[in-house]
């Protein structure tokens, strides 16, 4: 039995394989601050999630439209 992809995994998969990944931005938790970078930059600096796990992603946007938001702790708006 295969597991179902989560919402974040679906968005990232679509961005990378069925859309233009340059249109996507990722905001992630870096210690006590939030850093926003392009999806491609995030994959580069995270070394494909080895250095920065997907669990630290807070927001994924495409062209200014928020596609994913993690509601947890002080990051909730």
Steps between C-alpha positions, in 0.01 A plus 500: 500500500638840402471800726311810393704817445442787741395844380853645521648204314234531227568873452879453481466205262269697269731802512805297405356262242185655351548876536769769498686470834637854458152635581500348851637642824559320828505652848671284759597522866869568560553506876291797623446664161311422181688499169329533161676368189406359161414130488810421294721692746339315791572163340861606442569626854304220664689245288167342400367503859816349656611819678160670539212253535159564346357522853658848531307634199237747614359644175514411131376762253467526125491846346395658828220249562543290813464129418609350832528630857606306804286600797716442803637707787573869453492484120122500476349823363 
